[in-house]
């Protein structure tokens, strides 16, 4: 009597395992490429993933630089997670990946795979001035124009009055009913302490979701936008400091952007 029962149980297990394997293979996989020390994204982005992605069943992998000084700053962990990734999140500042790793990044872009980029990603692979990359490493100084759709020209600076934000935020002309703005509510007189980036020559196909105005100036700059070029989905925001990432609106914006860029339904609530 026991043998038929064991056979039955074995058949059930074998029938279930392929379904579970298929479900694992279909799991939404997001890879974070992080290499900057100014804004603490090596801490804030894993925390963001635990709070906003893991509860939705999203798989996440993290690739970090091996250090922030000397040769180690240009040595990243293995790019193997990108082989199975659905989306790449970039928070990198002035690094020069190895030739092989840069080839992987260019292949990702060439394949029109989705990207979400934060703040310093606008100058992720460009060194200051005419500095040359170490031997065996490469730069991509036009990554901002080629991928993000705008040209980074530094940022506004200067001291602000005590208690006043460095940048005021406003809804952009493309916000409307855009999926990335679902549930994103800017508090009255919303402002951030991060200095506003100059993002110029923005691609005409971009939808500007947020605008920023520097303290004591009248000009505005795009702060967050989506861009679809030839089917390639990209989201960029110049937000991303520790203080920014504490804002509910910014966390919601980034979570929505992850799903939008991957062309998936943005979760409600």
C-alpha positions as CSV (number, residue, x, y, z in Angstrom):
1,X,0.0,0.0,0.0
2,X,2.9,2.4,0.8
3,X,4.5,2.0,-2.6
4,X,1.6,3.3,-4.7
5,X,1.3,6.2,-2.3
6,X,5.0,7.1,-2.6
7,X,4.7,6.9,-6.4
8,X,1.7,9.2,-6.3
9,X,3.6,11.7,-4.2
10,X,6.6,11.5,-6.5
11,X,4.5,12.2,-9.5
12,X,2.9,15.3,-7.8
13,X,6.4,16.6,-6.9
14,X,7.6,16.2,-10.4
15,X,4.5,17.9,-11.8
16,X,5.0,20.9,-9.5
17,X,8.7,21.4,-9.9
18,X,8.7,22.5,-13.5
19,X,6.0,25.1,-12.7
20,X,8.1,26.5,-9.9
21,X,11.2,26.5,-12.1
22,X,9.3,28.4,-14.8
23,X,8.0,30.9,-12.2
24,X,11.5,31.5,-11.0
25,X,12.7,32.0,-14.6
26,X,10.0,34.5,-15.2
27,X,10.7,36.5,-12.0
28,X,11.2,40.2,-12.6
29,X,15.0,40.7,-12.1
30,X,16.5,44.2,-11.5
31,X,20.2,44.8,-11.3
32,X,21.7,47.8,-9.6
33,X,25.1,49.1,-10.7
34,X,26.3,51.4,-7.9
35,X,29.6,53.2,-7.7
36,X,29.5,56.7,-6.0
37,X,30.3,57.9,-2.5
38,X,28.7,61.3,-2.5
39,X,25.1,60.4,-2.0
40,X,25.1,57.1,-0.2
41,X,23.2,55.1,-2.8
42,X,25.1,52.0,-1.8
43,X,22.9,52.1,1.2
44,X,19.7,53.8,0.1
45,X,19.1,51.7,-3.0
46,X,19.3,48.3,-1.3
47,X,17.0,49.7,1.4
48,X,14.6,50.9,-1.4
49,X,14.7,47.5,-3.0
50,X,13.9,45.8,0.3
51,X,10.9,48.1,1.0
52,X,9.4,48.6,-2.5
53,X,10.5,45.7,-4.8
54,X,11.0,42.6,-2.7
55,X,7.4,42.7,-1.3
56,X,6.3,42.6,-5.0
57,X,8.4,39.5,-5.6
58,X,11.0,41.3,-7.6
59,X,14.5,39.7,-7.7
60,X,17.4,42.2,-7.2
61,X,21.1,41.9,-7.7
62,X,23.8,44.5,-6.8
63,X,27.1,45.3,-8.5
64,X,29.4,47.6,-6.7
65,X,32.8,49.1,-7.3
66,X,35.6,47.5,-5.2
67,X,36.5,50.8,-3.7
68,X,36.2,54.6,-3.9
69,X,39.9,55.5,-4.2
70,X,42.8,54.5,-6.5
71,X,42.6,51.6,-8.9
72,X,39.8,49.9,-6.9
73,X,37.3,52.7,-7.9
74,X,37.3,51.4,-11.5
75,X,37.1,47.7,-10.7
76,X,33.5,46.5,-10.5
77,X,32.1,43.2,-9.3
78,X,31.2,40.6,-11.9
79,X,28.6,41.7,-14.4
80,X,27.1,38.1,-14.5
81,X,23.7,39.2,-13.1
82,X,23.1,41.2,-16.2
83,X,22.8,38.0,-18.2
84,X,19.4,37.3,-16.7
85,X,18.3,40.9,-15.8
86,X,15.2,42.6,-17.1
87,X,16.2,46.1,-16.0
88,X,19.4,48.0,-15.1
89,X,19.5,50.8,-12.5
90,X,22.6,53.0,-12.7
91,X,24.0,55.1,-9.9
92,X,27.6,55.6,-10.8
93,X,29.9,58.7,-10.8
94,X,33.0,59.2,-12.8
95,X,34.2,55.6,-13.1
96,X,36.0,53.7,-16.0
97,X,34.8,50.1,-16.2
98,X,37.1,47.4,-17.7
99,X,36.9,47.0,-21.5
100,X,34.9,43.8,-21.1
101,X,32.4,45.4,-18.7
102,X,32.0,48.4,-20.9
103,X,31.3,46.1,-23.8
104,X,28.5,44.5,-21.7
105,X,27.0,48.0,-21.0
106,X,27.1,49.0,-24.6
107,X,25.6,45.6,-25.6
108,X,22.8,46.3,-23.1
109,X,22.1,49.7,-24.6
110,X,22.4,48.3,-28.2
111,X,19.8,45.7,-27.4
112,X,17.5,48.4,-26.2
113,X,17.1,47.0,-22.7
114,X,15.6,49.3,-20.2
115,X,17.5,51.6,-17.9
116,X,16.7,53.7,-14.8
117,X,19.4,56.2,-14.0
118,X,19.9,58.4,-10.9
119,X,21.6,61.7,-10.4
120,X,25.4,61.1,-11.1
121,X,24.6,58.6,-13.9
122,X,24.6,61.7,-16.1
123,X,28.4,61.6,-15.7
124,X,28.8,58.0,-14.8
125,X,31.6,57.1,-17.2
126,X,33.4,60.4,-17.7
127,X,36.4,61.5,-15.8
128,X,37.2,65.2,-15.0
129,X,38.9,67.3,-17.6
130,X,41.2,65.3,-20.0
131,X,42.0,62.6,-17.5
132,X,42.6,59.3,-19.2
133,X,41.2,55.9,-17.9
134,X,43.6,53.3,-16.5
135,X,45.0,50.8,-19.0
136,X,42.5,48.2,-19.9
137,X,39.5,50.4,-18.9
138,X,37.2,52.6,-21.0
139,X,35.1,55.7,-20.7
140,X,31.8,56.7,-22.2
141,X,31.8,60.5,-22.0
142,X,28.7,60.9,-24.1
143,X,26.6,58.5,-22.1
144,X,24.4,61.4,-21.0
145,X,23.5,62.3,-24.5
146,X,23.6,58.9,-26.1
147,X,21.5,57.1,-23.5
148,X,19.8,59.5,-21.1
149,X,18.9,62.0,-23.8
150,X,20.4,65.2,-22.3
151,X,23.7,66.8,-21.8
152,X,25.0,67.3,-18.2
153,X,26.6,70.7,-17.7
154,X,27.3,70.7,-14.0
155,X,25.0,72.0,-11.3
156,X,23.9,75.2,-9.6
157,X,25.7,75.9,-6.3
158,X,26.0,78.6,-3.7
159,X,24.7,78.9,-0.2
160,X,21.0,79.2,0.5
161,X,19.1,81.0,3.2
162,X,18.9,79.1,6.4
163,X,16.0,76.6,6.2
164,X,15.5,77.2,2.5
165,X,15.8,74.4,0.0
166,X,18.5,74.5,-2.6
167,X,16.0,73.4,-5.3
168,X,12.2,73.9,-5.6
169,X,10.3,71.1,-7.4
170,X,7.3,71.5,-9.7
171,X,5.3,69.1,-11.9
172,X,6.6,68.9,-15.4
173,X,4.5,69.3,-18.6
174,X,4.6,65.6,-19.2
175,X,3.4,64.5,-15.7
176,X,-0.3,64.5,-16.3
177,X,-1.5,60.9,-16.2
178,X,1.9,59.4,-16.8
179,X,2.3,56.0,-15.1
180,X,5.5,57.0,-13.4
181,X,3.6,59.8,-11.6
182,X,0.9,57.5,-10.3
183,X,0.5,58.3,-6.6
184,X,3.4,60.7,-6.6
185,X,2.3,63.8,-4.7
186,X,4.7,66.7,-4.1
187,X,4.1,68.4,-0.8
188,X,3.2,72.1,-0.9
189,X,6.3,74.3,-1.5
190,X,8.2,71.1,-2.1
191,X,11.9,71.5,-2.1
192,X,15.1,69.5,-1.7
193,X,18.6,70.3,-0.4
194,X,20.4,68.8,-3.4
195,X,21.7,71.4,-5.8
196,X,19.9,71.4,-9.2
197,X,21.7,69.7,-12.1
198,X,21.9,71.5,-15.5
199,X,20.4,69.0,-17.9
200,X,20.5,70.7,-21.3
201,X,19.7,69.9,-24.9
202,X,17.0,67.5,-23.8
203,X,15.8,65.1,-26.5
204,X,12.5,66.3,-27.9
205,X,10.9,62.9,-27.4
206,X,11.4,63.1,-23.7
207,X,8.4,63.5,-21.3
208,X,9.4,65.9,-18.5
209,X,7.8,64.7,-15.3
210,X,9.5,67.1,-12.8
211,X,11.1,70.5,-13.0
212,X,13.4,72.2,-10.6
213,X,14.2,75.8,-9.9
214,X,17.4,76.7,-8.1
215,X,17.2,79.0,-5.0
216,X,17.1,82.7,-5.9
217,X,17.0,82.1,-9.7
218,X,14.1,82.1,-12.1
219,X,15.3,79.5,-14.6
220,X,14.1,75.9,-14.5
221,X,15.7,72.6,-15.4
222,X,14.2,69.1,-16.0
223,X,14.6,67.0,-12.9
224,X,12.9,63.7,-14.0
225,X,11.9,62.5,-17.4
226,X,11.1,59.4,-19.5
227,X,12.4,58.8,-22.9
228,X,11.6,56.2,-25.5
229,X,13.8,56.1,-28.6
230,X,13.3,53.3,-31.1
231,X,11.7,51.2,-28.4
232,X,14.4,51.8,-25.9
233,X,12.9,52.9,-22.5
234,X,14.9,55.1,-20.2
235,X,14.0,57.0,-17.1
236,X,16.4,59.5,-15.6
237,X,16.2,61.8,-12.5
238,X,18.8,64.1,-11.1
239,X,17.3,63.3,-7.6
240,X,19.1,60.7,-5.6
241,X,20.7,62.1,-2.5
242,X,20.2,60.6,1.0
243,X,17.7,63.4,1.7
244,X,15.9,62.9,-1.6
245,X,15.5,59.1,-1.0
246,X,13.8,59.8,2.4
247,X,10.9,61.5,0.6
248,X,7.9,59.3,0.0
249,X,7.3,61.0,-3.3
250,X,10.8,60.2,-4.5
251,X,10.6,56.6,-3.4
252,X,7.2,56.2,-5.2
253,X,8.6,57.9,-8.3
254,X,11.5,55.5,-8.5
255,X,9.4,52.4,-7.8
256,X,7.0,53.4,-10.6
257,X,9.9,54.2,-12.9
258,X,11.3,50.7,-12.5
259,X,8.0,49.1,-13.7
260,X,7.5,51.7,-16.4
261,X,11.0,51.2,-17.9
262,X,10.5,47.5,-18.0
263,X,7.2,48.0,-19.7
264,X,5.3,46.3,-16.8
265,X,2.1,47.3,-15.1
266,X,2.8,49.8,-12.3
267,X,1.5,48.4,-9.0
268,X,-1.3,50.3,-7.4
269,X,-0.8,51.4,-3.8
